Amino acid sequence: MPTHNKIGDVLVAQGDLTAALTSYRASLAIRERLAAGDPGNAGWQRDLAFSHWRLARYGNQPRLHWQRVVNILTELDQQGRLAPVDQKWLPIAEENLAATEP
């Protein structure tokens, strides 16, 4: 799973967005299964949010993915389970979501 994201990051750097999206989607599918199987695992929820983050940046449905990032990070924050190191990402995600508004 982290491997899919790392491969995707390398492919983006090489300019192969199509292949990168394939890797990011593979990572998302794995993380969705893990997060659904253990919703109480904050680490898996966080990883799911950041899979959506990559697809929001590079995919064709940014609003959908930014909304999912915001929802996951907000829920973790409200439950007191958003790690301090990750708290900076919520306002950035909210700003990116707002920028996708029509």
C-alpha positions in Angstrom: 0.0 0.0 0.0 2.6 2.6 0.8 4.5 1.1 -2.1 1.6 2.0 -4.5 1.7 5.6 -3.3 5.5 5.8 -3.6 5.3 4.3 -7.1 2.6 6.8 -7.9 4.7 9.7 -6.6 7.6 8.6 -8.8 5.4 8.3 -11.8 4.0 11.8 -11.2 7.6 13.1 -11.0 8.3 11.4 -14.3 5.2 12.9 -15.9 3.2 9.7 -16.3 0.0 10.8 -14.6 -2.1 7.9 -16.1 0.2 5.3 -14.5 0.4 7.3 -11.3 -3.4 7.4 -10.9 -3.5 3.6 -11.4 -1.1 3.2 -8.5 -3.0 5.7 -6.3 -6.3 3.9 -7.0 -4.7 0.6 -6.1 -3.6 2.1 -2.8 -7.0 3.6 -2.2 -8.7 0.2 -2.7 -6.5 -1.5 -0.1 -6.8 1.3 2.4 -10.6 1.4 2.0 -10.8 -2.3 2.9 -8.5 -1.9 5.9 -10.3 1.2 7.2 -13.7 -0.4 6.8 -12.5 -3.6 8.5 -11.3 -1.6 11.6 -12.9 1.8 11.8 -11.4 2.4 15.2 -7.9 2.3 13.8 -6.9 5.9 13.5 -3.8 5.1 11.5 -5.8 3.3 8.8 -8.3 6.2 8.7 -5.5 8.7 8.3 -3.9 6.6 5.5 -7.3 6.5 3.8 -7.5 10.3 3.9 -4.1 10.7 2.4 -4.9 8.2 -0.4 -7.9 10.5 -1.2 -5.5 13.5 -1.0 -3.4 12.2 -3.8 -6.4 11.5 -6.0 -7.8 14.9 -5.2 -4.5 16.5 -6.4 -4.1 14.4 -9.5 -7.4 12.7 -10.4 -10.5 13.9 -12.2 -12.8 14.2 -9.2 -11.0 16.6 -6.9 -14.1 17.8 -5.1 -15.2 14.3 -4.2 -11.8 13.4 -2.8 -11.2 16.6 -1.0 -14.6 16.2 0.7 -13.6 12.7 1.8 -10.3 14.0 3.2 -12.1 16.7 5.1 -14.7 14.3 6.5 -12.1 11.7 7.7 -9.7 14.3 9.2 -12.6 16.2 10.9 -14.0 13.0 12.4 -10.6 12.0 13.7 -10.1 15.5 15.1 -13.5 15.6 16.8 -12.8 12.2 18.4 -9.4 13.5 19.6 -7.7 10.9 17.5 -6.0 13.2 14.9 -2.3 13.1 15.7 -0.8 16.5 16.5 1.5 16.2 13.6 -1.5 15.7 11.2 -3.6 18.6 12.6 -2.1 21.0 10.1 -3.6 19.1 7.2 -7.2 19.7 8.0 -7.3 23.4 7.3 -5.3 22.8 4.1 -7.8 20.2 3.0 -10.7 22.5 3.8 -9.1 25.3 1.8 -8.6 23.0 -1.2 -12.2 21.8 -0.9 -13.5 25.4 -0.9 -11.4 26.1 -4.0 -13.3 23.4 -5.9 -16.7 25.1 -5.2 -18.5 26.2 -8.4 
